[in-house]
Amino acid sequence: MVRDDLYITIPSFFRCPISLDVMKSPVSLCTGVTYDRSSIQRWLDNGNNTCPATMQVLQTKEFVPNRTLQRLIQIWSDSVRNRVESADSPATRTVPSPAQVADSMKYLDGQGEDCLNSLTRIVYFAEESEENREFLSKLEGFVPLLVDLLDNVNGVVEMLERVVNALDTILDKIKDREQLKKLMLKNHDNCLASLLLLLQQGSAGSKIGSARILKVIAVDAESKVMIAEKEGIMSELVKSISPDKDPALIENSLLCLIAISSPKRNKLKLVHLGAIKTLSQLLSGSNSSTSVTENVLKLLETVSSTKEGRSEISEDPACLPAVLQKVMKVSITSTEHAVMILWTVCYLFRDQKAQEVVAMANGFTKFLLLMQSNCSPAVRQMSADLLKIFRVNSKSCLSCYDTKTTHIMPF
């Protein structure tokens, strides 16, 4: 949380001319103007052939990374982060006592500076220790009071961010998730509207907190459907998993989508929102962590149980090859999810186009190698099923498989 007396001026040439945000990946067009990669890519993908700033017709739509500007932005960002951390370090905080925290609850009425300051002190208290978080989670009336604030703040983003921050700090300590769900969804439109507003306009931290809260209250089919039916929530979560977002936001948004996507109608909504293309981009990238890769594959596995999901997976030119690449390179969990996706699409539902894509990506060799690895019985059986499909092309596939173990065949 940044102190009110810290004024940070963003150099104008660090801002993207399109989004006006600080550029994460600056690239220059042939006109010499620099934009953030995601912003200019959207502009070009929409069919535009001009430079947004100068309106000159582009001789080429290729762009070049502006490494110098990227380094300058990084140096500036590090400097700002150091200032913020110094200003907001534990040494400069006033952490209240448990008695003071209990007393400050009377100021949590959703109005004015007293409420904001009380929430800030409570967050400081919670961040101090596990014992403090445990104390808050058991403090009578505290969680319902936070939920009431979330329900009645009336769209004041700053207040909502502090409420969500306070609730997020003790989320893992709340034992009765069912009760929290009932509190949040008894008048579900207001609480969900507040979380949606933060997903749209909040800081990265409050977006993460909102995704975590949504995940925790998605405890049954009814709550999952309620969350998905709130117009805009699933759409914002899908936007939050795009490759250019904060890694922690991507991971928590993926976990939230996994939690709410088990009902069939929610899976279909996920497909219609274009999630498979975004998941494919995440899977094809080289910077994703193991946990992100596992969650991407788990979500793809979930939507592959629907006809629409399988169709989108097969139609996306990068999706199945990317899934195949993760079969043996990431983790046991990734292997299981990846093989299940391929088995569902290619073997169980016999999608001809998917079979052709996997064959072209040398799927036979991958499955043969997997059969010879120390995989689980379930993965071994699915690999054997998949090998039967691609057996026809085994000669051509094995021509590039130079090993003395090619004689080990499942049939």
Secondary structure, DSSP 8 states (H G I E B T S, - for coil): ---TT------GGGB-TTT-SB-SSEEE-TTS-EEEHHHHHHHHHTT--B-TTT--B-S----EE-HHHHHHHHHHHHHHHHHHHHHTSGGG-----HHHHHHHGGG-SS-HHHHHHHHHHHHHHHHH-HHHHHHHHHSTTHHHHHHHHHHHS-S-HHHHHHHHHHHHHTGGG---HHHHHHHHHTTHHHHHHHHHHHHHHS-HHHHHHHHHHHHHH--SHHHHHHHHHSTTHHHHHHHTTSTTS-HHHHHHHHHHHHHH--SHHHHHHHHHTTHHHHHHHHHH-S---HHHHHHHHHHHHHHTTSHHHHHHHHHSTTHHHHHHHTTTTS-HHHHHHHHHHHIIIIIIS--HHHHHHHHHTTHHHHHHHHHTSS--HHHHHHHHHHHHHHGGGHHHHHTT---TTTT----
